[in-house]
Amino acid sequence: MLTILGRASSINVRKVLWLCGEIGLDYQREDWGQGFRDVKTPEYLALNPNGLVPVVRDGDFVLWESDAIVRYLAQKHGRDDLYPAELRERAVVEQWMNWYGTNFGQSFRYAFHALIRKNPAYDDQGKITESLAACAARVAILDAHLGRTGGFVAGPDFTLADILMGAGVNRWMQMPADKPPCPAVAAYYERLNARPAYAEWFNAEQP
């Protein structure tokens, strides 16, 4: 059975948990990191030298980096609907997955830790304002794009790109700050919340 190592409050662990729910994959999870087992121990660092969550064990195979994990699981279980085999369709999914990782996902980090997690290390008001503005700019890009697709990130159908983007949109929607109107993103968020596996792991009780 697949074993997922990582605390359920981690956005990157939740991506993996959400995907497992979408594809009906059985797993067991161990709590590691931030208030649980120490990810800086030799035991954990032997699995992931970065000391971060998640890590998965699939038999004797060990893999870290959440985006690599969701790709692996989708391919292993033959989910071409989520991670297309056709070159150009997959390229579009990859494009938006990479955009999330290098743009959107980075933009809200400071504001999230300051305003949601109340982490005292993130108390610079200038950086909070900058983070919110950067995130709003990315959400505007996403809103315009979703207005064209009318469905999901890579087109009319749900894919791995939505696993990443949906995680970020959840954090943006929970941010206690003034937000510009983004009707396509709001409608997208409603579509995601209609998916039981998303609603299980991304809700107001689990920031």
Secondary structure as the mmCIF struct_conf table of DSSP 4:
data_model
#
loop_
_struct_conf.conf_type_id
_struct_conf.id
_struct_conf.beg_label_comp_id
_struct_conf.beg_label_asym_id
_struct_conf.beg_label_seq_id
_struct_conf.end_label_comp_id
_struct_conf.end_label_asym_id
_struct_conf.end_label_seq_id
STRN STRN1 LEU A 2 LEU A 5
BEND BEND1 GLY A 6 GLY A 6
TURN_TY1_P TURN_TY1_P1 ALA A 8 SER A 9
HELX_RH_AL_P HELX_RH_AL_P1 ILE A 11 ILE A 23
TURN_TY1_P TURN_TY1_P2 GLY A 24 GLY A 24
STRN STRN2 TYR A 27 GLU A 30
STRN STRN3 TRP A 32 TRP A 32
BEND BEND2 GLY A 33 PHE A 36
STRN STRN4 ARG A 37 ARG A 37
TURN_TY1_P TURN_TY1_P3 VAL A 39 LYS A 40
BEND BEND3 THR A 41 THR A 41
HELX_RH_AL_P HELX_RH_AL_P2 PRO A 42 LEU A 45
TURN_TY1_P TURN_TY1_P4 ALA A 46 LEU A 47
TURN_TY1_P TURN_TY1_P5 PRO A 49 ASN A 50
BEND BEND4 VAL A 53 VAL A 53
STRN STRN5 VAL A 55 ASP A 58
TURN_TY1_P TURN_TY1_P6 GLY A 59 ASP A 60
STRN STRN6 PHE A 61 TRP A 64
HELX_RH_AL_P HELX_RH_AL_P3 SER A 66 LYS A 76
TURN_TY1_P TURN_TY1_P7 HIS A 77 GLY A 78
TURN_TY1_P TURN_TY1_P8 ASP A 80 LEU A 82
BEND BEND5 TYR A 83 TYR A 83
BEND BEND6 ALA A 85 GLU A 86
HELX_RH_AL_P HELX_RH_AL_P4 LEU A 87 TRP A 99
HELX_RH_PI_P HELX_RH_PI_P1 TYR A 100 PHE A 104
HELX_RH_AL_P HELX_RH_AL_P5 GLY A 105 SER A 107
TURN_TY1_P TURN_TY1_P9 PHE A 108 PHE A 108
HELX_RH_AL_P HELX_RH_AL_P6 ARG A 109 LEU A 115
TURN_TY1_P TURN_TY1_P10 ILE A 116 ILE A 116
BEND BEND7 ARG A 117 ARG A 117
TURN_TY1_P TURN_TY1_P11 PRO A 120 ALA A 121
HELX_RH_AL_P HELX_RH_AL_P7 GLN A 125 THR A 149
BEND BEND8 GLY A 150 GLY A 151
STRN STRN7 PHE A 152 PHE A 152
TURN_TY1_P TURN_TY1_P12 VAL A 153 ALA A 154
STRN STRN8 GLY A 155 GLY A 155
BEND BEND9 PRO A 156 ASP A 157
HELX_RH_AL_P HELX_RH_AL_P8 LEU A 160 GLN A 174
BEND BEND10 PRO A 176 ALA A 177
HELX_RH_AL_P HELX_RH_AL_P9 PRO A 183 ASN A 193
TURN_TY1_P TURN_TY1_P13 ALA A 194 ALA A 194
BEND BEND11 ARG A 195 ARG A 195
HELX_RH_AL_P HELX_RH_AL_P10 PRO A 196 TRP A 201
BEND BEND12 PHE A 202 ASN A 203
TURN_TY1_P TURN_TY1_P14 ALA A 204 GLU A 205
#
